[in-house]
């Protein structure tokens, strides 16, 4: 596989992942963090890092809007629920260091 094809496939997979996460508003970020070690915010941070690696200035809010499909505050108001004590404890035990 040539590099351009690989790049295009990786981009398509990323778009599909973001689209999937936008549709699965029932899945809370803390659950993603506890199960996988990353969440929507991590993806937006990685997007911002990639932009900076290319010399582009991308604000955190703009990167989050790319991942969430709307301003982060709006997503939180519509879909984020209060984390349970169990979720918070699991996060403290398992939180990644990235």
GIVEN-V463643 format. One record per helix or strand. SS is the DSSP state (@ for helix, = for strand). FROM is the first residue (numbers start at 0). LEN is the number of residues. If there is no record, write none. Layout:
# GIVEN-V463643
{{SS FROM LEN} {SS FROM LEN}}
This chain:
# GIVEN-V463643
{{@ 2 21} {@ 28 8} {@ 39 14} {@ 59 9} {@ 71 8} {@ 84 10}}
